[in-house]
Amino acid sequence: MKPARCPPSSRPSLPGEQAELRARLAEAEETLRAICSGEVDAVVVASQKGPQVFTLEGAEHAYRLLIESMHEGALTLTADMMVLYANQCFAQMVQFPLEQVLGSSFRRFLSAKHWATLQPLLTRTGNSGSKMQVLLKASDGSQMPVQVSIRQLPKNGSEIAPIGMVVADLSQARRSQELLQALTQCVVQAQEAERGRIAIELHDNVTQRLCATLVCCQTLAKHFSPRDGPSEREARELSQMLGQTAEETERISRNLRPSVLAELGLVAVLTNTGAAFTDRTGVSLNLACVRLTGRLPPSTELALYRIFQEALSNVEKHACARHVAVRLTRQRALIELVIKDDGIGFDPDHAPSRTPREGLGLLSMRERAAYVGGTLKVKSLRGAGTEIEVRIPLSGHRRGASRGFTGSAACQKA
């Protein structure tokens, strides 16, 4: 890069003074433009002592090139949110010419709702910075989801520190998230269809064959004579084993496709599943349910039932608990299921001893909740048990009464 050359500082002669002043002014303006744009890194000034070279700092030029090459928007704002600086990327995001962005208020690029949310954050931000997600308004009225990172900049002699801001486009991330949610829904639907098919196969084929074999064994045991005592005992023991196997197969079939859920509703199936859990494990279960007026959406009932199933399975296999408390409540257009045990607990963020199957169980519950637009939170501490909280919105459905009761493994009727 060639150094810029400034005109001599001596006064021109009187003839043609105005023309030379115009030329010098034009050359000075071009020099300033080149310095500001970073096109030169040194200035040569002619003087009575000869040409003198002044080297410009290159760091600012490199910083400017870095900012302009970013794929994120970058801004500098005053304390009252006026845009002092913005790069071309931000101007492209809001679809305004850069000269119209500079000097304008940042508020013009946000809706009133998001401005009200962001403004307190802008006034409270410190050296540590802060982040939030908002919708950025473009000139054509479209909105872009972005993440705004805010940090105070050095004052550099001014009374109030300016604000630095980086704006990252989240459009692609949102699209990827939507695709992932759609894929999750397809997986859940396929999983339920497959469970239904297996349940029918177990009930119509396996269970019936086991029952037929059981009848044959019982009939055979009756035909043994008193001299065939050992054989008779073996036949009766075999009959008992076949009966237990048939019952277990039928239980698995019901869990795969709970017909009682479609026929009697969520409260009934939670009651039956909780009672069966207590009978099988010996762990006491206290179930408190809201009085529901009308049925919940089928997808919501199924999601809550599957989460309840998985939570009890985790308690049975890993928690070493003696008691489980379950609460089903409804607040206007929101239904909440809370499952809490007094087991050994774990650290949800750092659990190296947890098996991959456990991790998949928690992931499955989260996906079930997300599938119906809900959220799932896990609260746990080592030695202090685990609590799972599921919240699912019920917009568009009638609001049920909020009065509930507490009973051991029982609920009020829906």
N, C-alpha and C positions, 0 to 999 in steps of 0.2 A: 504494500500500500504506500502510495507516494505521500509525502508530507504536504500539507497545504501551505501556501505562501501568502503572507499578509502584505499589504502595500506599505511603503515607507511611511514613517510618521511625520516627515518634514512637510511644511505647508507648501502647496503648489503656487506657482507664479500667478499673478493677477489675470493675464490673458487666458481665457478659456477656463476660469476657475469653476464655474458651475458645471460644465461638462465633466471635468475631472472629478469633482465631488460626487456626481452621480455614478461615475464609474467605480470610484472607491467604495461608495455605499453599496453598490451591487455586489462588488467583490467581497465586502465584509459580510453581507447577508449570506452569500454563498458559502463563505467560510464557516459562519455560525451554523448554517444548515448541515454542512458536512460534519462538523464537530458533534452536533446533537444527534445525528443519525449514526454516528460511529464509523463513518467512512474514512476518517483520518485518525492516526494515533500520535501525530506530532504537528506542531505549527512553527513555521519559520518566519520570524519577524525581522524586517530590515531596519537598522538603526545606524546612528553615526559611528558606532563601534563595530559595525559589520553585521552580517546575518546572525541572529540568535535563534536557537532551537529550543522550543518548549515541548516536552513530552507529556502527552495526555495519559491519564490512568486507563488501562485496558480492561480492568475488572468490570466496570459498569457496562462497557460495550459487550463483553462476553455474557454478562447477566441478562442484558436486553435480548441478545440473540437466543439465549436459553428460554426466556419467557415467551418469546414469539414462536419458538418451535414446539412449545408444549401442546398436548392434545386436550388440555383443560383450560378453562377460562381463568384469567388472572386479573385482579383489580386492586387498585388502591383507592380507599374512600376517606373522605374527611369525617370528622366526628358527627356531622349532620347528614351523612350518607351521600354526599355528592361524589361523583366518580372523578377522581383526579387522573387515573390511568386505567386503561383496559387494553388487553391484547386483542389481536384479530380473532382468535378462537372464540372469545366471549362475544364479540360483535357478530360472528357467524351464528352463535347459539341463539341470540335474540333477534337475528335477521334485521339488524340496523347497521347503517354505515358507521364506521368507527368514530367519525367526527360528531355524529349525533349521540353517541354513547358518552363521550368525554364531556364533562361539565353538567351532565344530567343527574337526576336523583336516582339512586338504585331502586327506589320504591316503585318506579314506573315498570320495572321488570317482574314485579310480584303481585299476586292478588292481595286484596285487603286482608283475607284470612291469614295467608302466609306471612304477610308483612307484620301483622300483629304478633305472630309467633316468633318471628326472627328479630324484631326490633329490640326486645329486652336482652336477647342474646348478644346483639351487637354492642349494646351499652355496657354489658357486664364482662365482655371478653377480656382476657388478660394475656400474659406472656405464654401461658400453657396452651391457649387456643381452645376452640370448641367447634363442634360439628353438628349439623342437622340436615334433614332432607326436606326440600321444598319443591314447588312447581314453578318453573321459570316461564314467564310470558314472552312470546315472540311478537313481532310486528303484525303478523297475520292472525293473531288471536290464539294460535296453538300453544300448548303447554308442554314443557319438557321436564321430566323428573330429574332433579340434580341433587348432589350432596354439596353443601356449602361448608368449607373449612375457613374459620375466622381466627385471626391472630393480630394483636397490636404490634405496630412497627415502631422502631426507634423515633423519638421526637425530633432529633437533629436540630435542636435550637427552638423548635416551635413549642407553644404552650400546651397544646393537646396532641397526643400521639395519633397519627393516622392509622387506618385499619387496613390490613392486607387480607385478601380473600382469594381462595381458589375454588372454582366451580367445576365439578366433575359431572359429566353426562351419565345418567343411570338408565337411559332408555334401553340399551342393549341388555343390561343386567335385569331390568324389569321384564323384558321379553323372554330372556332365558328362564327367569323365575316362573313366568306364566306357563312356558312350555313344560317345565319340570312339574308344576302343579297338575297340568293336564295329563302328563305321563303318569303321575302318581294316582290320579283318579282312574285312569285306564287299568293300572295294576290292581287297584283295590277292587274294581268291578270284576276283573278277570279272576281275582282270588276268591271273591264271594261266589262267583259262578262255579268255579272248580270245587269249592267247599260244598256247595249244594249238590253237585253231581256225585261227589264221593259219599255224602251223607245218604243219598238215595240208594247208592250201590250197597252201602253197609246195611241199611235198613231192609231193603227188598231182597238182598241176596245173602250176605254173610250172616246177619242175625237170624233170618229164617232157617238157613241151613244148620246153624248152631242149635236152634230150638228143635229142629227135626231130629238131629243127632241126640240131643238130650232126651227126647221122648223115647227113642230107640234104646238108649242105655237104661232108662228107668224100666222099660218093659223087659229088657234082658235081665235086669237084676231080680225081677219078680219071678222069673222062670227058673232061677237057681234053686236046687234042693238044699236041705240043711247040711248035706255032706259037702257042698261047694261053698262053705263059709268064706274062705279067703277070696275066692273069685267074686262072690257077692259083695264083699266089702270094697273090692277094687272097682266094681261096677258102680257102686253108690258114690265112691270118691270121685270117679270119673264124671258121674252125673253132676256132682256138686261143682267140679271145676268147669264143666261145660256151662252150667247155669251162671256162674260168676263171669265167665268169658262173654256170654251173651249179654249180660247186664252191662258190662264195661263197654262192649261194642255199641250197645244202644245209647249209652251215655255219650260216647264220642260222637255218634251220629247226631244226637240232639245238640251238642255243642257246635258242631260244624254247621248245622242248619236249625236254629232254634225256632221251631214252628210256634211255640208259645209266645214268642216275641210278636209275631204277626197277629196272633189270635187274641192275646190278653194284654199286650203292651209291655213297656219297659219296666214298670214297677214289679209286675208279676215275675218277669224273668230274672230281675235282680234278686228278688226274694228267694226264688228256687235255687239260683246259682249260689247265693250266699249260704243257704242251708246245706246244700250238697258239699260246699267247701268245708264247713264246720264238721259235718259228719265224716268227711274223708281225712281231714288233717287234725282235728281236735282243737284247732285255733278258733277262739270265740270271735264272732263277727256281729257288730252292732250297726244296724242299718236304719238311718233316719231319712224319711222321704217327704217331700212336699206333696200336698194334695193336688193332683193334676186334674184339671177340667178339660176333657178332650184329649185326643192323641197328639203326640209329637210327630213331626215329619218322619217317615220311615228311615231315611238316611241318617237322621240324628239319633234315633233310637238304636239303630244298628251300630253306629260309631261309639256311642256310650257303652253299649253292651260289650263290644269287642275290647274297649279300653279296660272295662271292669274285669273281663276275663283275663287279660294279659297282666293286669296289676295283681290279681289274686294268684296267678301262676308264679309271678316273681316272688311274692310273699312266701308261697309254699316251698319254692326251690332254694331261695337265697336269704330271706330275711331273718329266719330263726325267731319269728315273732310269736307272741302269746295272745295278742288281741289286735283286731282290725276294726277301725271305725269308718263307716261310709256315710256320706251325707249328700243327698240330692235336693237341691233347692232351685227356685225359679224367681227371678227378679225382673218383672216386666217382660221384655223380649230377650231375656238371657237365661239360659239354664246352666247350672254349675254342678259338677260332680267332684267330690273330694274324697280321696281314699288315703287313710293314714294308718300306719302300723307302728308298733313299738319294738321293732326289730333292731338289728345291729347297725342299720344305716350304711351310708357310703358317701364319698365325696363325688358329686356329679361331674365336677370339672377335672378331677385327678383321681382316677380309679383304675390303676394298672392291674389290680387283682380281679377286676370284673371280667367275666367271660365274654367272648364275642356274642354269645347268644343273648346275654342280658342287654348288651348295647343295642342289638337288633330289636329287642322287645321294646325298649324306650323309643327307638326310632319309629317302630310300627305304631305305637300309641300317638306320637306326634303327628304322623302322617294321617292317622285316622281323624284326629281333631282338625287338622288343616283341610282335610277333604270336605268337611261340612262348614268351613269358614271359621273354625274355632281355634283356641290356643290351649296348650298344655304346658304346665310348669311343674318342675320336680324340685322339691325342697328336702334335703337330707343331710344329716351329720352322722359321723361315725359314733355309734353307741346311743344315738338319739332317735332312731327310726326314720321313716321316709313318708313324705306326703306328696300326693299327686293331685293336682288341681286342674280340672278341665272346664273351660268356659266356652259355650257355643251360643251364638246369636240365633234368635228365633224371630226375625223380622217378618211381619206379615201374618203372624199367627196370634190367636187370641191369648190374652194374658190369663194365667191360672192364679188361683189363690195362693198366698204365700205362707199359709199356716201349715206347719209340719209337726211331726211327733218323733219320738225316739223309742225304739223297741228292739229287742234282741232278735236279729236276723228276720225282721218282719217290717212291712210297710203298710200304710193306709192304702185302701183300695183306690185305684185310679178312677 
